[in-house]
Every structure is written in C-alpha cells, then in structure tokens.
Amino acid sequence: MKESDPDRRRRGRVLNIMLLTVAALGSLAILATAISQIAGVGVAENVWQTTYLPTLGLLAGIAVLYSLNKAGYQRTAGWIFVVILAVALVLSNDPYETVWGRNMIILVLPVLMASAFLYPGASILVATGVALMFVLTSLQNEFPINFVGILAYYAIAAVAWLTSNLLEDTIDNLRFAKSQAEAATEAKSRFLANMSHE
C-alpha cells in the first residue's frame, strides 16, 4: 500500500510519542535504580549490566532516532527503534526470565508498537524476531523452548495487525467522505453562483 503524506506524518508523530515515552520511562528507571542503590535496597548485583548500560544505550539510540524521524526517515527510524527496544529488553534481564519469566510481558511492547508506527504487518515480523530471540536464548542456555509464549506473541501480533488494518481502513473512509463532502460543497457553491446570475 502506497503511503500518502498524511499517513507518513501520522506515523511519524506516533513514533515520536513512543520515542519520548520510552525515553521518559528509561530516565525514570535509571533514577529509581540510582535511588534504590544509594538507599541500599532492592538492587541486583549486576545492576550495570541489567539496568544502566541497556537503558543508557536505549536513550542514546532514541536521541538519534528522533533526529532521523524528524529528517523524514520515519520507517528506518521505526525499524531501528523496534530492534533496539527488543534487544535492550532482552539484555535487561537474565536469560531464563526473558524466555520463561517476567520479561515475557514487556517484550510484547515492540510487537504492539510496530504496527502503530510502521505498517500493519510489521507486528508479525517483530513477533518473528522475538520468537527467534526466544529460541536462540533457549538453545544457548539449554532451556526448554517456550512454544506457548511464542504462539502468544503471534496472537498478540495478529490482534495488532487487525487493529492497525481497521484504523487504516477507517482513515481511508474518512478521507473519502471528506473529499465527497468537499466536492458536494463545491458543487453547491457553483449551483448557487449560477442561480444568482440568472
């Protein structure tokens, strides 16, 4: 499907909102971790590996991607963002938690985000990337492969794809209705102008 300029602008705005939201959340994560570390409570031993480095890398990447998006490279910035986010989320936890634990929930974010600022089918591709990370992490660490988790990501990707398609169709219908209304208004104006000359 060929993207029109309004579609590109809309996706670019959504991407900027997501970039800024993730940057704010990343900054809060660093702040909360630093406060916890100073207080000496609730901080893992490998806090640099699990929190500071992935989050700082993510924040640096977000600054570059925001600039790329503003320069008109929305799709490139979007794909890079999804990949950086997924990798940062995987690195922010131990391998077992990534495949079988609490990190599974947060890895849904790149799947959902992809269809919002790329195109509807992007969520399926991102779910495939997450599934590959699951399989590789499982094989590397000799964990059983979480096939139910992988299927859940595809189910979520399918919902994101359907929702994004519905949004695209609705936007197209609204554009068509707007053009019809403008044409009707123009025809009415011409008719009234012709009537006033008679």
Secondary structure, DSSP 8 states (H G I E B T S, - for coil): ----HHHHHHHHHHHHHHHHHHHHHHHHHHHHHHHHHHHT-S--TTHIIIIIHHHHHHHHHHHHHHHHHHTT-HHHHHHHHHHHHHHHHHHTS-HHHHHHSTHHHHTHHHHHHHHHHT-TTHHHHHHHHHHHHHHHHHHHHT----HHHHHHHHHHHHHHHHHHHHHHHHHHHHHHHHHHHHHHHHHHHHHHHHHHH-
